[in-house]
Amino acid sequence: MQNVTVYTSDTCGYCQMLKEYLKARQVPYTEKNISTDMSARRELISKGYMGVPVVLVGNETIVGFDKTRLDQIL
């Protein structure tokens, strides 16, 4: 299985839905919460993104909770 990293924030409803989706599919992931982790926030901004959720699956980046695309690559 590919490495999955999820950038989230505490106030993001789509982030919660994304995490529930990944748990239901039993997909292990690393969460980087930009609300509490300033280095994760800087990392996300350095990648050119200002909003969450952002999902990294291997070399692919998905902005937002795109269930259709996640179904295709997971």
PyMOL Python script that loads the backbone (N, CA, C, O; Angstrom):
from pymol import cmd

cmd.read_pdbstr("""\
ATOM      1  N   MET A   1       0.839  -1.189   0.000  1.00  0.00           N
ATOM      2  CA  MET A   1       0.000   0.000   0.000  1.00  0.00           C
ATOM      3  C   MET A   1       0.879   1.246   0.000  1.00  0.00           C
ATOM      4  O   MET A   1       1.937   1.280   0.628  1.00  0.00           O
ATOM      5  N   GLN A   2       0.423   2.253  -0.708  1.00  0.00           N
ATOM      6  CA  GLN A   2       1.152   3.509  -0.787  1.00  0.00           C
ATOM      7  C   GLN A   2       1.021   4.298   0.514  1.00  0.00           C
ATOM      8  O   GLN A   2       0.050   4.144   1.255  1.00  0.00           O
ATOM      9  N   ASN A   3       2.015   5.144   0.776  1.00  0.00           N
ATOM     10  CA  ASN A   3       1.939   6.027   1.928  1.00  0.00           C
ATOM     11  C   ASN A   3       0.869   7.070   1.697  1.00  0.00           C
ATOM     12  O   ASN A   3       0.777   7.651   0.615  1.00  0.00           O
ATOM     13  N   VAL A   4       0.047   7.311   2.730  1.00  0.00           N
ATOM     14  CA  VAL A   4      -1.014   8.312   2.652  1.00  0.00           C
ATOM     15  C   VAL A   4      -0.777   9.331   3.758  1.00  0.00           C
ATOM     16  O   VAL A   4      -0.668   8.976   4.931  1.00  0.00           O
ATOM     17  N   THR A   5      -0.697  10.602   3.370  1.00  0.00           N
ATOM     18  CA  THR A   5      -0.560  11.698   4.323  1.00  0.00           C
ATOM     19  C   THR A   5      -1.732  12.633   4.128  1.00  0.00           C
ATOM     20  O   THR A   5      -2.083  12.978   2.999  1.00  0.00           O
ATOM     21  N   VAL A   6      -2.341  13.045   5.234  1.00  0.00           N
ATOM     22  CA  VAL A   6      -3.517  13.905   5.187  1.00  0.00           C
ATOM     23  C   VAL A   6      -3.232  15.175   5.987  1.00  0.00           C
ATOM     24  O   VAL A   6      -2.924  15.115   7.178  1.00  0.00           O
ATOM     25  N   TYR A   7      -3.338  16.322   5.321  1.00  0.00           N
ATOM     26  CA  TYR A   7      -3.236  17.614   6.003  1.00  0.00           C
ATOM     27  C   TYR A   7      -4.648  18.036   6.392  1.00  0.00           C
ATOM     28  O   TYR A   7      -5.545  18.085   5.551  1.00  0.00           O
ATOM     29  N   THR A   8      -4.835  18.341   7.673  1.00  0.00           N
ATOM     30  CA  THR A   8      -6.156  18.668   8.205  1.00  0.00           C
ATOM     31  C   THR A   8      -6.078  19.907   9.096  1.00  0.00           C
ATOM     32  O   THR A   8      -5.002  20.437   9.374  1.00  0.00           O
ATOM     33  N   SER A   9      -7.267  20.352   9.536  1.00  0.00           N
ATOM     34  CA  SER A   9      -7.350  21.356  10.596  1.00  0.00           C
ATOM     35  C   SER A   9      -8.519  20.976  11.506  1.00  0.00           C
ATOM     36  O   SER A   9      -9.382  20.179  11.140  1.00  0.00           O
ATOM     37  N   ASP A  10      -8.519  21.561  12.682  1.00  0.00           N
ATOM     38  CA  ASP A  10      -9.536  21.213  13.683  1.00  0.00           C
ATOM     39  C   ASP A  10     -10.948  21.614  13.272  1.00  0.00           C
ATOM     40  O   ASP A  10     -11.914  20.975  13.689  1.00  0.00           O
ATOM     41  N   THR A  11     -11.082  22.657  12.465  1.00  0.00           N
ATOM     42  CA  THR A  11     -12.407  23.196  12.145  1.00  0.00           C
ATOM     43  C   THR A  11     -12.923  22.781  10.771  1.00  0.00           C
ATOM     44  O   THR A  11     -13.911  23.338  10.293  1.00  0.00           O
ATOM     45  N   CYS A  12     -12.280  21.824  10.137  1.00  0.00           N
ATOM     46  CA  CYS A  12     -12.611  21.434   8.769  1.00  0.00           C
ATOM     47  C   CYS A  12     -13.541  20.220   8.754  1.00  0.00           C
ATOM     48  O   CYS A  12     -13.137  19.117   9.121  1.00  0.00           O
ATOM     49  N   GLY A  13     -14.782  20.431   8.327  1.00  0.00           N
ATOM     50  CA  GLY A  13     -15.749  19.339   8.243  1.00  0.00           C
ATOM     51  C   GLY A  13     -15.367  18.290   7.202  1.00  0.00           C
ATOM     52  O   GLY A  13     -15.558  17.093   7.416  1.00  0.00           O
ATOM     53  N   TYR A  14     -14.824  18.749   6.073  1.00  0.00           N
ATOM     54  CA  TYR A  14     -14.404  17.806   5.034  1.00  0.00           C
ATOM     55  C   TYR A  14     -13.234  16.946   5.505  1.00  0.00           C
ATOM     56  O   TYR A  14     -13.098  15.796   5.090  1.00  0.00           O
ATOM     57  N   CYS A  15     -12.395  17.506   6.369  1.00  0.00           N
ATOM     58  CA  CYS A  15     -11.280  16.734   6.933  1.00  0.00           C
ATOM     59  C   CYS A  15     -11.827  15.574   7.771  1.00  0.00           C
ATOM     60  O   CYS A  15     -11.325  14.453   7.692  1.00  0.00           O
ATOM     61  N   GLN A  16     -12.851  15.849   8.567  1.00  0.00           N
ATOM     62  CA  GLN A  16     -13.461  14.794   9.386  1.00  0.00           C
ATOM     63  C   GLN A  16     -14.056  13.702   8.501  1.00  0.00           C
ATOM     64  O   GLN A  16     -13.884  12.513   8.769  1.00  0.00           O
ATOM     65  N   MET A  17     -14.759  14.113   7.442  1.00  0.00           N
ATOM     66  CA  MET A  17     -15.352  13.131   6.526  1.00  0.00           C
ATOM     67  C   MET A  17     -14.264  12.303   5.850  1.00  0.00           C
ATOM     68  O   MET A  17     -14.425  11.095   5.675  1.00  0.00           O
ATOM     69  N   LEU A  18     -13.169  12.934   5.474  1.00  0.00           N
ATOM     70  CA  LEU A  18     -12.059  12.236   4.839  1.00  0.00           C
ATOM     71  C   LEU A  18     -11.461  11.196   5.781  1.00  0.00           C
ATOM     72  O   LEU A  18     -11.223  10.057   5.379  1.00  0.00           O
ATOM     73  N   LYS A  19     -11.219  11.580   7.028  1.00  0.00           N
ATOM     74  CA  LYS A  19     -10.632  10.642   7.995  1.00  0.00           C
ATOM     75  C   LYS A  19     -11.577   9.478   8.260  1.00  0.00           C
ATOM     76  O   LYS A  19     -11.126   8.339   8.382  1.00  0.00           O
ATOM     77  N   GLU A  20     -12.878   9.739   8.352  1.00  0.00           N
ATOM     78  CA  GLU A  20     -13.858   8.664   8.541  1.00  0.00           C
ATOM     79  C   GLU A  20     -13.863   7.722   7.338  1.00  0.00           C
ATOM     80  O   GLU A  20     -13.957   6.505   7.500  1.00  0.00           O
ATOM     81  N   TYR A  21     -13.763   8.282   6.140  1.00  0.00           N
ATOM     82  CA  TYR A  21     -13.708   7.483   4.913  1.00  0.00           C
ATOM     83  C   TYR A  21     -12.477   6.560   4.924  1.00  0.00           C
ATOM     84  O   TYR A  21     -12.588   5.371   4.625  1.00  0.00           O
ATOM     85  N   LEU A  22     -11.313   7.111   5.268  1.00  0.00           N
ATOM     86  CA  LEU A  22     -10.089   6.314   5.284  1.00  0.00           C
ATOM     87  C   LEU A  22     -10.154   5.221   6.350  1.00  0.00           C
ATOM     88  O   LEU A  22      -9.717   4.095   6.112  1.00  0.00           O
ATOM     89  N   LYS A  23     -10.693   5.545   7.512  1.00  0.00           N
ATOM     90  CA  LYS A  23     -10.835   4.534   8.572  1.00  0.00           C
ATOM     91  C   LYS A  23     -11.780   3.427   8.144  1.00  0.00           C
ATOM     92  O   LYS A  23     -11.507   2.253   8.392  1.00  0.00           O
ATOM     93  N   ALA A  24     -12.891   3.782   7.504  1.00  0.00           N
ATOM     94  CA  ALA A  24     -13.862   2.785   7.047  1.00  0.00           C
ATOM     95  C   ALA A  24     -13.241   1.848   6.012  1.00  0.00           C
ATOM     96  O   ALA A  24     -13.570   0.663   5.966  1.00  0.00           O
ATOM     97  N   ARG A  25     -12.344   2.380   5.183  1.00  0.00           N
ATOM     98  CA  ARG A  25     -11.656   1.566   4.167  1.00  0.00           C
ATOM     99  C   ARG A  25     -10.405   0.903   4.719  1.00  0.00           C
ATOM    100  O   ARG A  25      -9.705   0.188   4.002  1.00  0.00           O
ATOM    101  N   GLN A  26     -10.123   1.143   6.012  1.00  0.00           N
ATOM    102  CA  GLN A  26      -8.953   0.589   6.705  1.00  0.00           C
ATOM    103  C   GLN A  26      -7.650   0.976   6.007  1.00  0.00           C
ATOM    104  O   GLN A  26      -6.743   0.160   5.844  1.00  0.00           O
ATOM    105  N   VAL A  27      -7.585   2.240   5.602  1.00  0.00           N
ATOM    106  CA  VAL A  27      -6.390   2.777   4.964  1.00  0.00           C
ATOM    107  C   VAL A  27      -5.566   3.489   6.035  1.00  0.00           C
ATOM    108  O   VAL A  27      -6.015   4.484   6.603  1.00  0.00           O
ATOM    109  N   PRO A  28      -4.359   2.984   6.315  1.00  0.00           N
ATOM    110  CA  PRO A  28      -3.516   3.687   7.290  1.00  0.00           C
ATOM    111  C   PRO A  28      -3.027   5.007   6.702  1.00  0.00           C
ATOM    112  O   PRO A  28      -2.707   5.091   5.516  1.00  0.00           O
ATOM    113  N   TYR A  29      -2.975   6.034   7.545  1.00  0.00           N
ATOM    114  CA  TYR A  29      -2.542   7.343   7.071  1.00  0.00           C
ATOM    115  C   TYR A  29      -1.845   8.100   8.183  1.00  0.00           C
ATOM    116  O   TYR A  29      -2.018   7.804   9.365  1.00  0.00           O
ATOM    117  N   THR A  30      -1.059   9.073   7.785  1.00  0.00           N
ATOM    118  CA  THR A  30      -0.411   9.988   8.708  1.00  0.00           C
ATOM    119  C   THR A  30      -1.152  11.309   8.629  1.00  0.00           C
ATOM    120  O   THR A  30      -1.317  11.877   7.549  1.00  0.00           O
ATOM    121  N   GLU A  31      -1.595  11.793   9.774  1.00  0.00           N
ATOM    122  CA  GLU A  31      -2.306  13.070   9.807  1.00  0.00           C
ATOM    123  C   GLU A  31      -1.360  14.182  10.219  1.00  0.00           C
ATOM    124  O   GLU A  31      -0.587  14.041  11.166  1.00  0.00           O
ATOM    125  N   LYS A  32      -1.430  15.282   9.499  1.00  0.00           N
ATOM    126  CA  LYS A  32      -0.673  16.483   9.850  1.00  0.00           C
ATOM    127  C   LYS A  32      -1.682  17.608  10.040  1.00  0.00           C
ATOM    128  O   LYS A  32      -2.227  18.143   9.074  1.00  0.00           O
ATOM    129  N   ASN A  33      -1.920  17.957  11.299  1.00  0.00           N
ATOM    130  CA  ASN A  33      -2.930  18.944  11.648  1.00  0.00           C
ATOM    131  C   ASN A  33      -2.300  20.330  11.654  1.00  0.00           C
ATOM    132  O   ASN A  33      -1.473  20.640  12.512  1.00  0.00           O
ATOM    133  N   ILE A  34      -2.693  21.162  10.692  1.00  0.00           N
ATOM    134  CA  ILE A  34      -2.086  22.487  10.580  1.00  0.00           C
ATOM    135  C   ILE A  34      -2.589  23.462  11.645  1.00  0.00           C
ATOM    136  O   ILE A  34      -2.043  24.555  11.792  1.00  0.00           O
ATOM    137  N   SER A  35      -3.623  23.071  12.387  1.00  0.00           N
ATOM    138  CA  SER A  35      -4.104  23.922  13.485  1.00  0.00           C
ATOM    139  C   SER A  35      -3.173  23.859  14.682  1.00  0.00           C
ATOM    140  O   SER A  35      -3.033  24.833  15.421  1.00  0.00           O
ATOM    141  N   THR A  36      -2.537  22.714  14.870  1.00  0.00           N
ATOM    142  CA  THR A  36      -1.721  22.506  16.063  1.00  0.00           C
ATOM    143  C   THR A  36      -0.238  22.315  15.765  1.00  0.00           C
ATOM    144  O   THR A  36       0.585  22.364  16.679  1.00  0.00           O
ATOM    145  N   ASP A  37       0.110  22.101  14.507  1.00  0.00           N
ATOM    146  CA  ASP A  37       1.497  21.814  14.133  1.00  0.00           C
ATOM    147  C   ASP A  37       1.968  22.858  13.119  1.00  0.00           C
ATOM    148  O   ASP A  37       1.656  22.774  11.931  1.00  0.00           O
ATOM    149  N   MET A  38       2.722  23.836  13.607  1.00  0.00           N
ATOM    150  CA  MET A  38       3.155  24.931  12.741  1.00  0.00           C
ATOM    151  C   MET A  38       4.118  24.450  11.652  1.00  0.00           C
ATOM    152  O   MET A  38       4.139  25.023  10.562  1.00  0.00           O
ATOM    153  N   SER A  39       4.906  23.420  11.920  1.00  0.00           N
ATOM    154  CA  SER A  39       5.799  22.913  10.874  1.00  0.00           C
ATOM    155  C   SER A  39       4.984  22.257   9.758  1.00  0.00           C
ATOM    156  O   SER A  39       5.360  22.340   8.589  1.00  0.00           O
ATOM    157  N   ALA A  40       3.870  21.605  10.108  1.00  0.00           N
ATOM    158  CA  ALA A  40       2.986  21.025   9.090  1.00  0.00           C
ATOM    159  C   ALA A  40       2.346  22.136   8.264  1.00  0.00           C
ATOM    160  O   ALA A  40       2.184  22.000   7.052  1.00  0.00           O
ATOM    161  N   ARG A  41       1.984  23.234   8.921  1.00  0.00           N
ATOM    162  CA  ARG A  41       1.396  24.377   8.214  1.00  0.00           C
ATOM    163  C   ARG A  41       2.393  24.954   7.205  1.00  0.00           C
ATOM    164  O   ARG A  41       2.046  25.217   6.054  1.00  0.00           O
ATOM    165  N   ARG A  42       3.642  25.146   7.657  1.00  0.00           N
ATOM    166  CA  ARG A  42       4.675  25.672   6.756  1.00  0.00           C
ATOM    167  C   ARG A  42       4.934  24.702   5.600  1.00  0.00           C
ATOM    168  O   ARG A  42       5.126  25.121   4.458  1.00  0.00           O
ATOM    169  N   GLU A  43       4.938  23.417   5.907  1.00  0.00           N
ATOM    170  CA  GLU A  43       5.148  22.388   4.883  1.00  0.00           C
ATOM    171  C   GLU A  43       4.055  22.456   3.818  1.00  0.00           C
ATOM    172  O   GLU A  43       4.346  22.398   2.623  1.00  0.00           O
ATOM    173  N   LEU A  44       2.804  22.580   4.248  1.00  0.00           N
ATOM    174  CA  LEU A  44       1.674  22.646   3.317  1.00  0.00           C
ATOM    175  C   LEU A  44       1.774  23.896   2.440  1.00  0.00           C
ATOM    176  O   LEU A  44       1.573  23.828   1.228  1.00  0.00           O
ATOM    177  N   ILE A  45       2.082  25.021   3.054  1.00  0.00           N
ATOM    178  CA  ILE A  45       2.215  26.273   2.307  1.00  0.00           C
ATOM    179  C   ILE A  45       3.368  26.184   1.307  1.00  0.00           C
ATOM    180  O   ILE A  45       3.270  26.696   0.192  1.00  0.00           O
ATOM    181  N   SER A  46       4.462  25.531   1.711  1.00  0.00           N
ATOM    182  CA  SER A  46       5.610  25.399   0.804  1.00  0.00           C
ATOM    183  C   SER A  46       5.264  24.552  -0.420  1.00  0.00           C
ATOM    184  O   SER A  46       5.906  24.677  -1.463  1.00  0.00           O
ATOM    185  N   LYS A  47       4.262  23.699  -0.297  1.00  0.00           N
ATOM    186  CA  LYS A  47       3.799  22.887  -1.423  1.00  0.00           C
ATOM    187  C   LYS A  47       2.824  23.670  -2.312  1.00  0.00           C
ATOM    188  O   LYS A  47       2.414  23.192  -3.369  1.00  0.00           O
ATOM    189  N   GLY A  48       2.458  24.885  -1.865  1.00  0.00           N
ATOM    190  CA  GLY A  48       1.601  25.741  -2.667  1.00  0.00           C
ATOM    191  C   GLY A  48       0.126  25.673  -2.312  1.00  0.00           C
ATOM    192  O   GLY A  48      -0.711  26.144  -3.081  1.00  0.00           O
ATOM    193  N   TYR A  49      -0.215  25.093  -1.157  1.00  0.00           N
ATOM    194  CA  TYR A  49      -1.615  24.946  -0.759  1.00  0.00           C
ATOM    195  C   TYR A  49      -1.896  25.786   0.474  1.00  0.00           C
ATOM    196  O   TYR A  49      -1.063  25.904   1.372  1.00  0.00           O
ATOM    197  N   MET A  50      -3.100  26.371   0.498  1.00  0.00           N
ATOM    198  CA  MET A  50      -3.491  27.203   1.631  1.00  0.00           C
ATOM    199  C   MET A  50      -4.672  26.607   2.393  1.00  0.00           C
ATOM    200  O   MET A  50      -4.924  26.995   3.534  1.00  0.00           O
ATOM    201  N   GLY A  51      -5.394  25.678   1.786  1.00  0.00           N
ATOM    202  CA  GLY A  51      -6.570  25.100   2.419  1.00  0.00           C
ATOM    203  C   GLY A  51      -6.421  23.610   2.632  1.00  0.00           C
ATOM    204  O   GLY A  51      -5.516  22.975   2.091  1.00  0.00           O
ATOM    205  N   VAL A  52      -7.314  23.066   3.421  1.00  0.00           N
ATOM    206  CA  VAL A  52      -7.338  21.634   3.714  1.00  0.00           C
ATOM    207  C   VAL A  52      -8.739  21.102   3.430  1.00  0.00           C
ATOM    208  O   VAL A  52      -9.686  21.887   3.387  1.00  0.00           O
ATOM    209  N   PRO A  53      -8.898  19.821   3.239  1.00  0.00           N
ATOM    210  CA  PRO A  53      -7.876  18.788   3.321  1.00  0.00           C
ATOM    211  C   PRO A  53      -7.044  18.695   2.046  1.00  0.00           C
ATOM    212  O   PRO A  53      -7.510  18.990   0.945  1.00  0.00           O
ATOM    213  N   VAL A  54      -5.811  18.278   2.235  1.00  0.00           N
ATOM    214  CA  VAL A  54      -4.926  17.915   1.138  1.00  0.00           C
ATOM    215  C   VAL A  54      -4.438  16.507   1.443  1.00  0.00           C
ATOM    216  O   VAL A  54      -3.963  16.230   2.544  1.00  0.00           O
ATOM    217  N   VAL A  55      -4.558  15.618   0.460  1.00  0.00           N
ATOM    218  CA  VAL A  55      -4.179  14.224   0.637  1.00  0.00           C
ATOM    219  C   VAL A  55      -3.038  13.893  -0.310  1.00  0.00           C
ATOM    220  O   VAL A  55      -3.125  14.146  -1.512  1.00  0.00           O
ATOM    221  N   LEU A  56      -1.972  13.329   0.233  1.00  0.00           N
ATOM    222  CA  LEU A  56      -0.866  12.848  -0.586  1.00  0.00           C
ATOM    223  C   LEU A  56      -0.923  11.325  -0.574  1.00  0.00           C
ATOM    224  O   LEU A  56      -0.856  10.697   0.483  1.00  0.00           O
ATOM    225  N   VAL A  57      -1.048  10.739  -1.764  1.00  0.00           N
ATOM    226  CA  VAL A  57      -1.052   9.284  -1.908  1.00  0.00           C
ATOM    227  C   VAL A  57       0.076   8.944  -2.864  1.00  0.00           C
ATOM    228  O   VAL A  57      -0.044   9.130  -4.075  1.00  0.00           O
ATOM    229  N   GLY A  58       1.177   8.441  -2.309  1.00  0.00           N
ATOM    230  CA  GLY A  58       2.349   8.218  -3.145  1.00  0.00           C
ATOM    231  C   GLY A  58       2.782   9.543  -3.750  1.00  0.00           C
ATOM    232  O   GLY A  58       3.060  10.496  -3.022  1.00  0.00           O
ATOM    233  N   ASN A  59       2.843   9.613  -5.084  1.00  0.00           N
ATOM    234  CA  ASN A  59       3.242  10.840  -5.776  1.00  0.00           C
ATOM    235  C   ASN A  59       2.058  11.704  -6.194  1.00  0.00           C
ATOM    236  O   ASN A  59       2.248  12.741  -6.829  1.00  0.00           O
ATOM    237  N   GLU A  60       0.847  11.296  -5.851  1.00  0.00           N
ATOM    238  CA  GLU A  60      -0.370  12.006  -6.258  1.00  0.00           C
ATOM    239  C   GLU A  60      -0.869  12.908  -5.131  1.00  0.00           C
ATOM    240  O   GLU A  60      -0.840  12.530  -3.960  1.00  0.00           O
ATOM    241  N   THR A  61      -1.326  14.102  -5.501  1.00  0.00           N
ATOM    242  CA  THR A  61      -1.894  15.044  -4.539  1.00  0.00           C
ATOM    243  C   THR A  61      -3.356  15.270  -4.883  1.00  0.00           C
ATOM    244  O   THR A  61      -3.705  15.525  -6.036  1.00  0.00           O
ATOM    245  N   ILE A  62      -4.211  15.173  -3.861  1.00  0.00           N
ATOM    246  CA  ILE A  62      -5.638  15.416  -4.035  1.00  0.00           C
ATOM    247  C   ILE A  62      -6.015  16.561  -3.106  1.00  0.00           C
ATOM    248  O   ILE A  62      -5.793  16.488  -1.897  1.00  0.00           O
ATOM    249  N   VAL A  63      -6.582  17.613  -3.674  1.00  0.00           N
ATOM    250  CA  VAL A  63      -7.018  18.765  -2.883  1.00  0.00           C
ATOM    251  C   VAL A  63      -8.511  18.612  -2.643  1.00  0.00           C
ATOM    252  O   VAL A  63      -9.289  18.455  -3.584  1.00  0.00           O
ATOM    253  N   GLY A  64      -8.903  18.659  -1.373  1.00  0.00           N
ATOM    254  CA  GLY A  64     -10.305  18.471  -1.009  1.00  0.00           C
ATOM    255  C   GLY A  64     -10.618  16.996  -0.799  1.00  0.00           C
ATOM    256  O   GLY A  64      -9.757  16.135  -0.977  1.00  0.00           O
ATOM    257  N   PHE A  65     -11.853  16.718  -0.420  1.00  0.00           N
ATOM    258  CA  PHE A  65     -12.300  15.344  -0.200  1.00  0.00           C
ATOM    259  C   PHE A  65     -12.938  14.855  -1.494  1.00  0.00           C
ATOM    260  O   PHE A  65     -14.144  14.993  -1.703  1.00  0.00           O
ATOM    261  N   ASP A  66     -12.108  14.284  -2.352  1.00  0.00           N
ATOM    262  CA  ASP A  66     -12.550  13.785  -3.656  1.00  0.00           C
ATOM    263  C   ASP A  66     -12.668  12.264  -3.558  1.00  0.00           C
ATOM    264  O   ASP A  66     -11.733  11.534  -3.887  1.00  0.00           O
ATOM    265  N   LYS A  67     -13.822  11.804  -3.106  1.00  0.00           N
ATOM    266  CA  LYS A  67     -14.044  10.377  -2.871  1.00  0.00           C
ATOM    267  C   LYS A  67     -13.863   9.547  -4.146  1.00  0.00           C
ATOM    268  O   LYS A  67     -13.298   8.455  -4.098  1.00  0.00           O
ATOM    269  N   THR A  68     -14.328  10.048  -5.260  1.00  0.00           N
ATOM    270  CA  THR A  68     -14.198   9.333  -6.529  1.00  0.00           C
ATOM    271  C   THR A  68     -12.736   9.093  -6.872  1.00  0.00           C
ATOM    272  O   THR A  68     -12.352   7.982  -7.239  1.00  0.00           O
ATOM    273  N   ARG A  69     -11.924  10.135  -6.752  1.00  0.00           N
ATOM    274  CA  ARG A  69     -10.491   9.990  -7.070  1.00  0.00           C
ATOM    275  C   ARG A  69      -9.796   9.081  -6.063  1.00  0.00           C
ATOM    276  O   ARG A  69      -8.942   8.279  -6.441  1.00  0.00           O
ATOM    277  N   LEU A  70     -10.149   9.197  -4.798  1.00  0.00           N
ATOM    278  CA  LEU A  70      -9.560   8.327  -3.778  1.00  0.00           C
ATOM    279  C   LEU A  70      -9.911   6.864  -4.052  1.00  0.00           C
ATOM    280  O   LEU A  70      -9.061   5.985  -3.906  1.00  0.00           O
ATOM    281  N   ASP A  71     -11.159   6.599  -4.448  1.00  0.00           N
ATOM    282  CA  ASP A  71     -11.567   5.233  -4.781  1.00  0.00           C
ATOM    283  C   ASP A  71     -10.707   4.675  -5.915  1.00  0.00           C
ATOM    284  O   ASP A  71     -10.395   3.484  -5.934  1.00  0.00           O
ATOM    285  N   GLN A  72     -10.324   5.538  -6.857  1.00  0.00           N
ATOM    286  CA  GLN A  72      -9.546   5.090  -8.014  1.00  0.00           C
ATOM    287  C   GLN A  72      -8.106   4.731  -7.623  1.00  0.00           C
ATOM    288  O   GLN A  72      -7.556   3.763  -8.148  1.00  0.00           O
ATOM    289  N   ILE A  73      -7.500   5.477  -6.729  1.00  0.00           N
ATOM    290  CA  ILE A  73      -6.080   5.269  -6.462  1.00  0.00           C
ATOM    291  C   ILE A  73      -5.764   4.477  -5.205  1.00  0.00           C
ATOM    292  O   ILE A  73      -4.619   4.075  -5.001  1.00  0.00           O
ATOM    293  N   LEU A  74      -6.758   4.248  -4.363  1.00  0.00           N
ATOM    294  CA  LEU A  74      -6.498   3.455  -3.149  1.00  0.00           C
ATOM    295  C   LEU A  74      -6.797   1.980  -3.373  1.00  0.00           C
ATOM    296  O   LEU A  74      -6.635   1.172  -2.459  1.00  0.00           O
TER     297      LEU A  74
END
""", "prot")
cmd.dss("prot")
cmd.show_as("cartoon", "prot")
cmd.util.cbc("prot")
cmd.orient("prot")
